[in-house]
Amino acid sequence: MSASVRLHVETQGTGPVVVLAHGFGGSARNFRAQAKALRDVCQVVLYDARGHARSEAPTDPEAYAFERLIDDFERIADETGAPRIIAGGLSMGAATALAFARRRPERIAGLVLASLPNPNARREWATGFAAALDAEGAEAAGAKFVWGETSRFDPAGAKLIRLGFLEHPPHAMAALLRNTLAVLPDPAEVAAELSIHAVPALVIAGAEDGGSIDPSERTARVLPESEIVIVPGAGHVVNLSAPAVFNEHVKTLLARSK
């Protein structure tokens, strides 16, 4: 495992441990609604990924390889002291949680996979966004690639993403785009390696998030104890677009994982 990067971590509640990793350009704040709703039934652990918000942002681009994000998830899981956890996240965070499950299947009591990314369809986007960050800065690049007219987000989600994105160091965002998002494995292929480990899984996506529906459906098909939920009217940040629906399905997963 690589040298540790200082990470901002938030914990609420007691009971079974649920670790939730946010998506690219987000922060632990994106899951605070879940922490508040679930803290009476489980311990929710949130953190800012390296290069995001209040966590450390190394200058070395190699510090943002996908394996380093998995290292961080494993460290967060280890620090809870729980032998098994429910590993989850949204988008990049969901890919990280799934990859951690492949690395340490014996540590997994359940999975929450929200808005899974479609790497093959997003590689050109990721490299183009990184180049724009270098050349034009965060505001112009973000408007072009994230919250502008072709946004995957609903208006409220786009506003939230913009506010959050602009607090992150541009060098970290560019490095993550090149060294993680542009090279992510297909989530269904990762999940197929877990198919012999029958653990409960919630695979959830917004109906308005066309890019996530295909990888979500393909991933759910190869996980033997998965439930797939496509939420009407919700966009990419499905846990904030439809928090009540999201939270109820997580509670159902908690009951299934006991």
Residue, then its C-alpha position, 0 to 999 in steps of 0.5 A: m500500500s502507498a504512503s498515506v495521504r491525510l484524509h478528512v473523515e466524518t463518522q455518525g451513528t453506531g452499529p454495522v459500518v457503512v463506508l460511502a465514497h463520493g464521486f469525482g469533484g464531490s466531497a463527504r458533504n454529498f452523503r451527509a443526508q444519508a448519514k443523518a437518515l441512517r445514523d440510528v441504524c448503522q455507523v456511516v463513515l464518509y471521507d473526502a477523497r485525496g485531492h478533494a475538499r479538506s483532504e490532502a492533494p499531493t502534487d505528484p500525478e501518480a498519487y492519483a492512480f486508481e489503486r491509490l484510491i482503493d488504498d484509501f478506501e481500505r485504510i478508512a475501512d481498517e480504521t473503523g475496526a469492523p471485520r466486515i463493512i458495507a462498501g459503497g459510493l457514487s460514480m467514481g466512489a462506487a467504482t472504488a468501493l467495488a474495486f475494494a470488494r474485489r481486493r478484499p472480498e472477505r471484508i464485504a458484508g454488502l455493497v451500495l453501488a450508485s450511478l456506476p460509471n461507464p468508462n468506455a464511453r467517458r475516456e475521451w471526456a476525461t482526457g479532454f476535461a483534463a486538458a481543458l483544466d490545464a489550459e483554461g482553469a477550473e471555471a471554464a473547463g467545468a462549465k464546458f465538461v460538467w455543469g454546462e448545457t450538456s450536463r448529466f445533472d439536473p439543475a439543482g445537482a449541477k449547481l451543487i457540483r459546481l460549488g463543490f468542484l471549484e473548491h478542489p485543486p485543479h492539479a488534483m482534478a486533472a490528475l484524477l481525470r487522466n490517471t483514474l477516470a480515463v483508465l477505470p475498469d468496466p464495473a461489470e467485469v470487476a463484479a464478475e470476479l466477485s460473483i462467487h462471493a454471494v453478498p447483498a448488493l444495491v445497484i441504484a441509478g437515476a432514470e435521467d442519468g443515461g450514462s449509468i443505466d447500462p453499466s448498472e444493469r450489466t453489473a447487477r446481472v453478474l452479482p448473484e444477490s443484487e437488487i437494481v433500482i432505477v429511480p424515476g426523475a433522478g439524475h446522476v447524484v441520485n442520493l441527493s436527487a431522491p434521498a428518501v428512495f435512496n435511504e430506504h433501499v440502503k436500509t433494506l440492504l442493511a437488513r439483508s446483510k445481517 
